[in-house]
């Protein structure tokens, strides 16, 4: 298969972890006989330095031409005090918008070797393996009218929660398609006992479910979901929800797994003519200026993002599984970076990348 990928290392440890993610990608492509076309572009602080803006037109052009984008992280302390629209982080919003990605996928997986770093008791977290699918382009964050008006006792604020049928339908389909390749269970999360938007949401999810008779569907109100993520996280396979609820429950899911250096994320959009899904793949963490340039950053979130890319954008399940299996092997070997608290001398960022390549069978 031809894998046409844009690489945006960004700033700080983004550059270091992306180098290891690319190393693993090249290794997997060679091993499984795929043709890899990598193009490197600028985003964030480095783009401001070289072009004057955080999201150059050239990067937008490259993103439109490639099937999937691998991003490191953006942000440099020297820009901390300038206006938000001129900051490196503005580049993130720019590329998400340009790609039209509408589904944010957050895999939450409990690795045996890291089980003690979870805030939950071991028997609760063992075996947890879920994906939270959050709608990214609509809902209360974008609905109008919005704003603050009036003065004194008459001062008031409004936001609008809005979803249209097509917006719900496409995110529901994404969740059911993902579930088909997993344990075949979708949990829909909404607030349909109170909100009309959630009533439409649930109605459309139920209709879409009719096309996936092989996938089990259940529903949770968002308040109950927040509880069940702590009480019984193993019950979840694919969770689908709107923008606001997804923002909250995906962060709750994230802490179940332990270190921030382990968390990958994927934002997926429409299908390209090549058959691949447009996708933006990035670690959840930022550019970590406090440890940048020291070769101590954990590259496993970035490497996990490559696994997500191969699975979601290109449908390469076996290749993705080879990477996640190798991550698990490396974790079990204890050859990990300082953030994971290894018993002996911590490994460096390149050593972990190399170890993952060696563990890919
Ligand atoms: P951060 O995620 O960069 O760092 C938070 C803490 O976690 C730091 O102590 C850091 O050393 C540690 N950490 C993060 N990733 C790690 C890794 N892979 N291995 C080991 N330790 C790791 O968040 P922050 O410090 O709040 O933000 C720093 C900069 O990154 C800011 O400019 C911020 O705006 C930006 N940021 C960017 C993104 C993104 O690009 N998606 C996300 C969050 C923050």
Boltz pocket constraint, residues with backbone or C-beta under 6 A from the ligand:
constraints:
  - pocket:
      binder: B
      contacts: [[A, 13], [A, 17], [A, 72], [A, 73], [A, 74], [A, 75], [A, 76], [A, 77], [A, 89], [A, 92], [A, 260], [A, 261], [A, 282], [A, 283], [A, 284], [A, 285], [A, 286], [A, 287], [A, 288], [A, 289], [A, 290], [A, 291], [A, 296], [A, 297], [A, 298], [A, 299], [A, 301], [A, 339]]
      max_distance: 6.0
